[in-house]
Amino acid sequence: MRFLRQSLTGVFLAAVIAGVLIFAVQILVGAISESMAKDSRAPQGRERILTVQVQEAVPRQITPHLIAFGEVQSRRSLELRARTGGIIVDLSESFVEGGAVEEGEFLVQVDPTRPQYALDRVRNDLLDAEAEQRDAERALALARDELAAAEDQAALRQKALARQTDLQDRDVGTAAAVETAELALSSARQAVVTRRQAIASAEARIDQATTQIERARIALAEAERTLADTEIRADFAGMLADVNVVEGGLVSANEMLATLIDADALEVAFRVSTPQYARLIDDAGVLRPAEVSVRLDVMGGDLVADGVISREGAVVGDGQTGRQIFARLNAPGGLRPGDFVTVRVEEAPLEGAVELSASALDATGRVLVVGEGERLEALPVTLLRRQGDRILVTGEGLAGRQVVARLTPLLGPGIRVKPLSLDAVQTEAAAPETQELIDLSDADRARLVAFVEGNAKMPKQMKERLLAALAEPRVPAGLVQRIESRMGG
């Protein structure tokens, strides 16, 4: 009996378990059938709103500029060369590389011994020529006196001949006496001719002496110049460069000793493209005296000088393009010839231009502006200038609109956005001390830092400011709210 009772109990329990399993299978099959019988429906989507940085388009007068690279050079430089050969016997203390000299200051003295001897010989030759001239003048005076005496003698002989001829006509004198008077008159006339020849010789001596004096004076001037050439002085105030001589050294004629550079008369030569050159000339095709700013980068302590365009190159040059421009520097400061500098040239002012970020313009010449319902609209603009990472544009209907500062592939006409003023973000990042400061937990700070670092659309400059602000012990509350709003968008 006991065995039968236990057998019936086991059969009952097995029946119950089998019933439960059958019921469970029926429920599962029903659920699957009901799920498969339902119609497929698309999930409900939510429109995504993107946060964009915008800047207001404000037309105003803007003076654009162009950037070029040029070399500083001196408008006045002089090669100091030895005019005569010889040994350098004296050097100025300022005659060194980079030495500053004044106008007329003594620089170099070449051995003047031989030029001095030559000058002394020429002076003696001049004295001899002057003595010869005086002797010729005295001989001329004597010859003139002798000519006067001979003419008087001839006049007397003429009277004696006339008297003998009259006596012969009256049959008082003789023919022999007349002939004797004629011979005496002929001799007197010959003496006059001889004295005239002496005068001509004396005058010729004077002319020769005068010529010798002029030659001696020319030789004297040449000798004096040769002697003066042994001494070199500064023609103008400046600085010395390329000095390659020492006292006691032997130099030859025309050998280069140094270069004198006027450090206060500097200019910069730079080359611009033809389109840039066209913007620097006026309506008459004349180059405008535009203002320039020259900068030499010296690791933080930049050297800056202002100037004005003075002229342009006469020719383009073989293998060159554009135009070469020269600008005169007003106060060169520490600039020196040979410096490679950055040149900023101001162009003619543009009226009604709008300054935007360069990333706001797409390849088709359009910008995106925030329209009705905070949806983006494409607006065509005219590009006037590119100024580094900035652009100058103009366009109909652009004034007063909010322009997207940075375009991304996700942005386009019709997209709904949440405008965020770029100026406001930069102001908050640049001056956090003017806002309320709060304490952040390590987790919140790490979360904000991770968002800023991972945001590829954020400008690098602004990202660095935000990270610097988040690294402070206390963070501006407005900055935190701004970042969190962007995270939510």
C-alpha positions as CSV (number, residue, x, y, z in Angstrom):
1,M,0.0,0.0,0.0
2,R,2.8,2.3,0.9
3,F,4.4,1.7,-2.4
4,L,1.2,2.4,-4.3
5,R,0.6,5.6,-2.5
6,Q,4.1,6.9,-3.3
7,S,3.7,5.9,-6.9
8,L,0.4,7.8,-7.2
9,T,2.0,10.9,-5.6
10,G,4.9,10.8,-8.2
11,V,2.5,10.5,-11.1
12,F,0.4,13.4,-9.8
13,L,3.5,15.7,-9.5
14,A,4.7,14.8,-12.9
15,A,1.3,15.6,-14.4
16,V,1.3,19.0,-12.6
17,I,4.8,19.9,-13.9
18,A,3.9,18.9,-17.5
19,G,0.8,21.1,-17.3
20,V,2.8,24.1,-16.1
21,L,5.3,23.6,-18.9
22,I,2.5,23.4,-21.5
23,F,1.0,26.6,-20.1
24,A,4.3,28.4,-20.3
25,V,4.9,27.3,-23.8
26,Q,1.5,28.5,-24.8
27,I,2.1,32.0,-23.3
28,L,5.5,32.3,-25.0
29,V,4.1,31.3,-28.4
30,G,1.2,33.7,-28.0
31,A,3.5,36.6,-27.1
32,I,5.7,35.9,-30.2
33,S,2.7,35.7,-32.4
34,E,1.3,38.9,-31.1
35,S,4.7,40.7,-31.6
36,M,5.0,39.4,-35.1
37,A,1.5,40.4,-35.9
38,K,2.0,44.1,-35.0
39,D,2.6,46.5,-37.9
40,S,6.2,47.9,-38.2
41,R,6.3,51.7,-37.3
42,A,9.3,54.1,-37.6
43,P,10.5,55.5,-34.3
44,Q,9.7,59.0,-33.5
45,G,12.8,61.3,-34.3
46,R,13.7,64.6,-32.7
47,E,15.2,67.5,-34.7
48,R,18.8,68.1,-33.8
49,I,19.7,71.7,-32.9
50,L,23.4,72.6,-33.5
51,T,25.2,75.3,-31.5
52,V,27.1,77.7,-33.8
53,Q,29.3,80.6,-33.2
54,V,28.1,83.8,-34.9
55,Q,29.3,87.3,-35.3
56,E,27.3,90.4,-36.3
57,A,28.0,91.8,-39.7
58,V,28.7,95.5,-39.2
59,P,29.6,97.5,-42.4
60,R,32.2,100.2,-41.7
61,Q,35.3,101.9,-43.2
62,I,38.2,99.5,-43.0
63,T,41.8,100.1,-44.1
64,P,43.1,96.8,-45.4
65,H,46.7,95.9,-45.5
66,L,49.0,93.5,-47.3
67,I,51.9,91.6,-45.9
68,A,55.2,91.2,-47.8
69,F,58.8,90.3,-46.9
70,G,61.8,92.5,-47.7
71,E,65.3,93.4,-46.9
72,V,66.6,96.5,-45.1
73,Q,69.2,98.4,-47.0
74,S,70.9,101.8,-46.9
75,R,70.1,104.6,-49.3
76,R,73.6,105.9,-49.0
77,S,76.7,103.7,-48.8
78,L,80.3,104.3,-49.9
79,E,83.2,101.9,-50.5
80,L,86.4,103.3,-48.9
81,R,89.3,102.4,-51.3
82,A,93.0,103.3,-51.2
83,R,93.6,106.0,-53.8
84,T,97.4,105.4,-53.7
85,G,99.4,102.3,-52.8
86,G,101.7,102.1,-49.8
87,I,102.0,101.2,-46.1
88,I,99.3,102.2,-43.7
89,V,101.0,104.3,-41.1
90,D,98.0,105.5,-39.1
91,L,94.5,104.3,-38.4
92,S,91.7,106.0,-36.5
93,E,90.5,104.2,-33.3
94,S,87.0,104.2,-34.9
95,F,88.3,102.3,-38.0
96,V,86.9,99.0,-36.8
97,E,84.0,96.8,-37.8
98,G,80.8,98.6,-36.7
99,G,82.7,101.8,-35.8
100,A,80.7,105.0,-35.7
101,V,82.3,108.0,-37.5
102,E,81.4,111.6,-38.0
103,E,81.5,113.6,-41.2
104,G,85.1,114.7,-42.0
105,E,86.6,112.5,-39.4
106,F,90.1,111.1,-40.1
107,L,90.2,107.4,-40.9
108,V,93.3,106.1,-42.6
109,Q,96.8,107.5,-43.5
110,V,98.9,105.8,-46.1
111,D,102.7,106.5,-46.1
112,P,103.0,110.0,-47.6
113,T,106.9,110.1,-48.0
114,R,107.1,109.7,-51.8
115,P,104.1,112.0,-52.5
116,Q,105.7,114.6,-50.3
117,Y,109.1,114.3,-52.1
118,A,107.2,114.7,-55.4
119,L,105.4,117.7,-54.1
120,D,108.7,119.3,-53.1
121,R,110.3,118.7,-56.5
122,V,107.3,120.2,-58.2
123,R,107.5,123.3,-56.0
124,N,111.1,123.8,-56.9
125,D,110.2,123.4,-60.6
126,L,107.6,126.1,-60.2
127,L,110.2,128.4,-58.6
128,D,112.6,127.8,-61.5
129,A,109.8,128.6,-64.0
130,E,108.9,131.8,-62.1
131,A,112.6,132.8,-62.1
132,E,112.9,132.2,-65.8
133,Q,109.8,134.3,-66.4
134,R,111.3,137.2,-64.4
135,D,114.6,136.9,-66.4
136,A,112.7,136.9,-69.7
137,E,110.8,140.0,-68.6
138,R,114.0,141.8,-67.7
139,A,115.5,140.8,-71.1
140,L,112.4,142.1,-72.9
141,A,112.7,145.5,-71.1
142,L,116.4,145.8,-72.1
143,A,115.6,144.8,-75.7
144,R,113.0,147.5,-75.8
145,D,115.5,150.1,-74.6
146,E,118.0,149.0,-77.1
147,L,115.4,149.2,-79.9
148,A,114.6,152.7,-78.8
149,A,118.3,153.7,-79.0
150,A,118.7,152.0,-82.4
151,E,115.7,153.9,-83.7
152,D,117.1,157.2,-82.4
153,Q,120.4,156.3,-84.1
154,A,118.6,155.6,-87.4
155,A,116.7,158.9,-87.2
156,L,120.0,160.8,-86.8
157,R,121.6,158.9,-89.7
158,Q,118.5,159.8,-91.7
159,K,119.0,163.5,-91.0
160,A,122.7,163.2,-91.8
161,L,121.9,161.7,-95.2
162,A,119.3,164.4,-95.9
163,R,121.9,167.1,-95.1
164,Q,124.6,165.5,-97.4
165,T,122.0,165.2,-100.2
166,D,121.1,168.9,-99.8
167,L,124.8,169.9,-99.9
168,Q,125.3,167.8,-103.0
169,D,122.3,169.4,-104.7
170,R,123.9,172.8,-104.1
171,D,127.2,171.6,-105.4
172,V,128.8,172.0,-102.0
173,G,129.0,168.4,-100.9
174,T,130.5,165.4,-102.6
175,A,129.1,162.1,-103.8
176,A,131.4,160.2,-101.4
177,A,129.9,162.0,-98.4
178,V,126.4,161.1,-99.5
179,E,127.4,157.4,-100.0
180,T,128.9,157.4,-96.5
181,A,125.7,158.8,-95.0
182,E,123.7,156.2,-96.8
183,L,125.8,153.4,-95.5
184,A,125.6,154.7,-92.0
185,L,121.8,154.9,-92.3
186,S,121.6,151.4,-93.6
187,S,123.7,150.1,-90.7
188,A,121.4,152.0,-88.2
189,R,118.3,150.4,-89.8
190,Q,119.9,147.0,-89.6
191,A,120.6,147.6,-85.9
192,V,116.8,148.4,-85.4
193,V,115.9,145.2,-87.0
194,T,118.3,143.3,-84.8
195,R,116.8,144.9,-81.7
196,R,113.3,144.0,-82.8
197,Q,114.5,140.4,-83.2
198,A,115.8,140.5,-79.7
199,I,112.4,141.8,-78.4
200,A,110.7,138.9,-80.2
201,S,113.0,136.4,-78.6
202,A,112.5,138.0,-75.2
203,E,108.7,137.8,-75.7
204,A,109.0,134.1,-76.7
205,R,111.0,133.5,-73.6
206,I,108.2,135.0,-71.5
207,D,105.6,132.9,-73.3
208,Q,107.7,129.8,-72.7
209,A,108.2,130.7,-69.0
210,T,104.5,131.3,-68.6
211,T,103.8,127.9,-70.1
212,Q,106.4,126.3,-67.8
213,I,104.7,128.0,-64.8
214,E,101.3,126.7,-65.8
215,R,102.7,123.2,-66.2
216,A,104.4,123.5,-62.9
217,R,101.2,124.6,-61.2
218,I,99.3,121.7,-62.8
219,A,102.0,119.3,-61.6
220,L,101.8,121.0,-58.2
221,A,98.1,120.5,-57.9
222,E,98.5,116.9,-59.0
223,A,101.2,116.4,-56.4
224,E,99.1,118.0,-53.7
225,R,96.1,115.8,-54.6
226,T,98.3,112.7,-54.6
227,L,99.5,113.7,-51.2
228,A,96.0,114.4,-50.0
229,D,94.9,111.0,-51.4
230,T,97.2,109.3,-48.8
231,E,94.7,110.5,-46.2
232,I,91.1,109.1,-46.1
233,R,88.3,110.9,-44.2
234,A,84.6,110.1,-43.8
235,D,82.5,111.8,-46.4
236,F,79.4,111.6,-44.1
237,A,78.4,110.3,-40.7
238,G,77.8,106.6,-40.5
239,M,79.1,103.2,-39.5
240,L,81.9,101.1,-40.9
241,A,81.5,97.6,-42.3
242,D,83.8,95.0,-44.1
243,V,86.9,96.5,-42.5
244,N,89.9,94.4,-43.6
245,V,93.1,96.4,-43.0
246,V,95.4,96.9,-40.0
247,E,98.1,99.5,-39.2
248,G,101.3,98.6,-41.0
249,G,99.6,96.7,-43.7
250,L,100.5,97.2,-47.4
251,V,97.7,98.2,-49.7
252,S,97.6,98.7,-53.4
253,A,95.9,101.5,-55.3
254,N,92.1,101.1,-55.5
255,E,92.1,98.3,-52.9
256,M,88.9,98.2,-50.8
257,L,89.5,99.1,-47.2
258,A,85.9,99.2,-45.7
259,T,82.4,100.3,-46.5
260,L,80.8,103.4,-45.0
261,I,77.1,103.0,-44.4
262,D,74.7,105.8,-43.4
263,A,72.7,103.9,-40.6
264,D,70.1,106.7,-40.4
265,A,69.2,106.6,-44.1
266,L,67.7,103.2,-44.3
267,E,65.0,101.8,-46.5
268,V,63.3,98.5,-47.1
269,A,63.0,96.8,-50.5
270,F,60.2,94.3,-50.9
271,R,58.4,92.6,-53.8
272,V,54.6,92.5,-54.3
273,S,52.5,90.6,-56.8
274,T,50.9,92.4,-59.7
275,P,47.4,92.4,-58.2
276,Q,48.8,93.8,-54.9
277,Y,50.7,96.5,-56.9
278,A,47.5,97.4,-58.7
279,R,45.9,98.2,-55.2
280,L,48.8,100.5,-54.3
281,I,48.5,102.9,-57.3
282,D,46.0,105.7,-57.7
283,D,43.7,106.3,-60.6
284,A,46.5,108.0,-62.6
285,G,48.7,104.9,-62.2
286,V,51.1,106.6,-59.8
287,L,52.3,104.7,-56.8
288,R,50.7,106.1,-53.6
289,P,53.0,107.1,-50.7
290,A,51.3,104.5,-48.5
291,E,52.4,104.1,-44.9
292,V,54.3,100.9,-44.0
293,S,55.3,99.1,-40.8
294,V,58.5,97.0,-40.7
295,R,58.9,94.3,-38.1
296,L,62.0,92.2,-37.3
297,D,61.2,89.1,-35.2
298,V,63.9,88.7,-32.5
299,M,62.3,86.1,-30.2
300,G,59.7,88.2,-28.5
301,G,61.5,91.6,-28.5
302,D,60.5,92.6,-32.0
303,L,62.1,95.6,-33.6
304,V,59.5,97.8,-35.3
305,A,59.9,100.9,-37.5
306,D,57.5,103.0,-39.5
307,G,58.0,104.4,-43.0
308,V,56.4,105.5,-46.2
309,I,56.7,104.1,-49.8
310,S,59.1,106.3,-51.8
311,R,59.5,104.7,-55.2
312,E,59.3,101.5,-57.2
313,G,61.8,99.5,-59.3
314,A,62.3,100.7,-62.9
315,V,62.2,97.2,-64.4
316,V,60.7,93.9,-63.4
317,G,63.9,91.9,-63.7
318,D,64.8,88.7,-65.5
319,G,62.9,85.7,-64.1
320,Q,61.0,88.0,-61.6
321,T,57.3,88.8,-61.3
322,G,55.3,91.5,-59.7
323,R,57.0,94.8,-58.7
324,Q,59.8,95.8,-56.4
325,I,58.8,98.6,-54.0
326,F,61.1,100.8,-51.8
327,A,59.9,102.4,-48.6
328,R,61.9,105.0,-46.7
329,L,62.1,104.3,-42.9
330,N,61.6,107.2,-40.6
331,A,63.2,105.9,-37.4
332,P,65.2,102.7,-38.1
333,G,66.0,102.1,-34.5
334,G,68.0,98.9,-34.1
335,L,67.5,97.8,-37.7
336,R,70.6,97.2,-39.8
337,P,71.2,96.7,-43.6
338,G,70.7,93.1,-44.5
339,D,67.9,92.4,-42.0
340,F,65.1,90.3,-43.4
341,V,61.9,91.8,-42.2
342,T,58.1,91.6,-42.5
343,V,56.5,94.6,-44.2
344,R,52.9,95.6,-43.6
345,V,51.5,98.1,-46.1
346,E,48.3,100.0,-45.7
347,E,46.1,100.1,-48.7
348,A,43.3,102.6,-49.6
349,P,40.3,102.5,-47.2
350,L,37.3,100.4,-48.1
351,E,33.8,101.8,-47.5
352,G,31.0,99.6,-46.3
353,A,33.2,96.5,-45.7
354,V,32.4,93.8,-43.2
355,E,35.2,91.9,-41.4
356,L,34.6,88.2,-40.8
357,S,36.5,85.1,-40.0
358,A,38.1,83.5,-43.0
359,S,36.3,80.2,-42.1
360,A,32.9,81.9,-42.6
361,L,33.2,81.9,-46.4
362,D,32.6,78.7,-48.4
363,A,34.1,77.8,-51.8
364,T,31.1,79.2,-53.7
365,G,31.4,82.7,-52.2
366,R,28.6,82.4,-49.7
367,V,28.2,82.8,-46.0
368,L,25.5,81.3,-43.7
369,V,23.4,83.7,-41.7
370,V,20.8,83.0,-39.0
371,G,17.3,83.6,-40.5
372,E,13.7,83.3,-39.3
373,G,13.1,80.6,-36.7
374,E,16.9,80.4,-36.1
375,R,17.4,78.5,-39.3
376,L,20.4,79.0,-41.5
377,E,20.2,80.8,-44.9
378,A,22.9,81.1,-47.6
379,L,23.8,84.6,-48.6
380,P,26.2,85.4,-51.5
381,V,28.9,88.0,-50.8
382,T,31.8,89.6,-52.6
383,L,35.2,88.9,-51.3
384,L,37.3,92.2,-51.1
385,R,40.4,91.2,-49.3
386,R,42.0,88.4,-47.3
387,Q,43.8,89.5,-44.1
388,G,45.4,86.4,-42.7
389,D,42.6,84.5,-40.9
390,R,40.2,87.3,-41.5
391,I,38.3,88.4,-44.7
392,L,36.7,91.6,-45.8
393,V,33.4,91.2,-47.7
394,T,30.4,93.1,-48.8
395,G,27.0,91.9,-49.9
396,E,23.4,92.9,-50.3
397,G,21.4,92.3,-47.2
398,L,24.4,91.4,-45.1
399,A,24.4,94.4,-42.8
400,G,23.2,93.6,-39.3
401,R,22.9,89.8,-39.9
402,Q,24.3,87.1,-37.7
403,V,27.0,85.3,-39.7
404,V,28.2,81.8,-38.8
405,A,31.9,82.2,-37.9
406,R,33.0,78.7,-38.8
407,L,31.5,76.4,-41.4
408,T,31.3,72.6,-41.0
409,P,29.9,69.8,-43.1
410,L,27.0,69.5,-40.8
411,L,25.8,73.1,-41.5
412,G,23.7,74.2,-44.4
413,P,20.7,76.2,-45.4
414,G,17.6,75.2,-43.4
415,I,19.4,73.8,-40.5
416,R,18.1,75.0,-37.1
417,V,20.8,76.3,-34.9
418,K,21.4,77.9,-31.5
419,P,23.4,81.1,-32.1
420,L,26.3,81.7,-29.7
421,S,28.1,85.1,-30.0
422,L,31.8,84.6,-30.7
423,D,32.6,87.9,-29.1
424,A,30.8,86.9,-25.9
425,V,32.7,83.6,-25.7
426,Q,36.0,85.2,-26.3
427,T,35.3,87.9,-23.7
428,E,34.3,85.3,-21.1
429,A,37.4,83.3,-21.8
430,A,39.7,86.3,-21.9
431,A,38.4,88.1,-18.7
432,P,37.0,85.5,-16.3
433,E,37.9,87.5,-13.3
434,T,35.0,89.9,-14.0
435,Q,32.4,87.1,-13.4
436,E,31.3,85.1,-10.3
437,L,33.7,82.4,-9.4
438,I,32.6,78.9,-8.2
439,D,34.3,75.7,-7.0
440,L,34.2,72.6,-9.2
441,S,34.5,69.0,-8.2
442,D,37.2,67.0,-9.8
443,A,34.7,65.0,-11.8
444,D,32.9,68.1,-13.1
445,R,36.2,69.7,-14.0
446,A,37.4,66.6,-15.8
447,R,34.1,66.4,-17.7
448,L,34.4,70.0,-18.9
449,V,38.0,69.7,-19.8
450,A,37.3,66.5,-21.8
451,F,34.6,68.3,-23.7
452,V,36.7,71.3,-24.6
453,E,39.7,69.2,-25.7
454,G,37.5,66.9,-27.8
455,N,35.6,69.7,-29.5
456,A,37.2,69.9,-33.0
457,K,35.0,72.8,-34.1
458,M,36.3,75.1,-31.4
459,P,39.0,77.6,-32.5
460,K,42.4,76.7,-31.1
461,Q,42.9,80.1,-29.5
462,M,39.6,80.0,-27.7
463,K,40.2,76.4,-26.6
464,E,43.5,77.4,-25.0
465,R,41.8,80.2,-23.1
466,L,39.0,77.9,-21.9
467,L,41.5,75.3,-20.7
468,A,43.6,77.9,-18.9
469,A,40.4,79.2,-17.2
470,L,39.4,75.6,-16.2
471,A,42.8,75.0,-14.7
472,E,42.3,77.7,-12.1
473,P,41.2,76.7,-8.6
474,R,37.9,78.7,-9.0
475,V,36.1,78.9,-12.4
476,P,33.7,81.7,-13.6
477,A,30.1,80.5,-13.3
478,G,29.1,82.0,-16.6
479,L,31.9,80.1,-18.4
480,V,30.7,76.8,-16.9
481,Q,27.1,77.5,-17.9
482,R,28.2,78.4,-21.4
483,I,30.2,75.1,-21.8
484,E,27.4,73.0,-20.3
485,S,24.9,74.6,-22.7
486,R,27.1,73.7,-25.6
487,M,27.4,70.2,-24.3
488,G,23.6,69.9,-24.1
489,G,23.3,71.3,-27.7
